[in-house]
Amino acid sequence: MYLKKLFVFCAAATAALLTGCARDVVIPEVMQLPVDGKIYTRCNIWFTNPEDISCLNYQEGRILPIGSEIVPVSATEKEIVFTSGDVEYTINFDADEMMIPVESYIERIFTLEPVDVLLADVSPENQARIKSGAVIPGMSRDEVIFAFGYPAAGRTPNLSNTSYLYYQSKDRTFRVVFSGDEVRNIIPPLN
């Protein structure tokens, strides 16, 4: 009898692992959304297909701009689904690549502050650059994050590093190099 129970338990555990059973995450709770509050993108979210967005925020394709109002649809430890306008977006989350929990990632890409509050201390010229997804020398670390998103923690474990590593595509990376708080250089992919 003991072996039969052990077998059933092991079979159930194996099935749960193979099916990728992921716990639900409630975005409004993560964001501590007040009644009648709104959620916005904290940074530009880049995509080629709105239904298949990498959590690494590949810098190619189109941009869902910073400050876009979003409506959460669902979230698990594997994906975050939301709408903005009439479009549904799905971000595929990989905790092994990001090295942070999905809740921390949600707090990095979404905010309760509208874009005029987020960019209040940013010059009009740099606001335009951020909204178009451009970074130039002289911009601040915060401005880089607004334009490109947070760098993956696995490749940039500390935001006070002298450079941030970003993905242009799955196989191509580039670096934003800082001198203090300002961008000194952008090193493009070598290939």
RALINZI-V124105 format. One record per backbone hydrogen bond with DSSP energy under -1.0 kcal/mol. NH is the residue of the N-H (numbers start at 1). CO is the residue of the C=O. E is the energy in kcal/mol with one decimal. If there is no record, write none. Layout:
nh:co:e
NH:CO:E
NH:CO:E
This chain:
nh:co:e
5:1:-2.2
6:2:-2.5
7:3:-2.5
8:4:-2.3
9:5:-2.6
10:6:-2.7
11:7:-2.6
12:8:-2.4
13:9:-2.6
14:10:-2.5
15:11:-2.4
16:12:-2.3
17:13:-2.1
18:14:-2.7
19:15:-2.1
21:16:-1.9
25:75:-3.0
30:26:-2.4
31:27:-2.7
33:28:-2.8
37:34:-2.5
40:111:-3.0
41:68:-1.6
42:109:-3.0
44:146:-2.2
45:64:-2.4
47:62:-2.4
52:49:-2.1
53:90:-2.7
55:92:-1.3
57:54:-1.8
59:167:-2.2
60:58:-2.0
62:47:-3.0
64:45:-3.1
67:41:-2.7
68:65:-1.6
70:39:-2.9
71:83:-2.6
73:81:-2.8
74:81:-1.8
76:79:-2.6
80:91:-2.3
81:74:-3.2
82:89:-2.2
83:71:-2.5
84:87:-2.1
87:84:-1.7
89:82:-3.6
90:50:-2.8
91:80:-2.9
92:53:-3.2
93:78:-2.6
98:94:-2.5
99:95:-2.7
105:101:-1.9
106:102:-2.6
107:103:-2.0
108:104:-1.2
109:105:-1.8
110:106:-2.0
111:40:-2.3
117:114:-1.2
118:114:-2.2
119:115:-2.7
120:117:-1.2
122:119:-1.8
127:123:-2.5
128:124:-2.0
129:125:-1.9
130:126:-2.9
131:127:-2.5
132:128:-1.2
133:130:-1.6
134:129:-3.0
138:183:-2.4
139:136:-1.8
141:181:-1.1
144:140:-2.0
145:141:-2.3
146:142:-2.4
147:143:-1.9
148:144:-3.4
149:145:-2.2
155:152:-1.5
156:152:-2.3
161:158:-2.0
164:176:-2.3
166:174:-2.9
168:172:-2.7
169:172:-1.7
174:166:-2.4
175:187:-2.1
176:164:-2.5
177:185:-3.1
178:162:-3.5
179:182:-2.8
182:179:-1.6
183:139:-2.9
184:177:-3.5
185:177:-1.6
187:175:-2.6
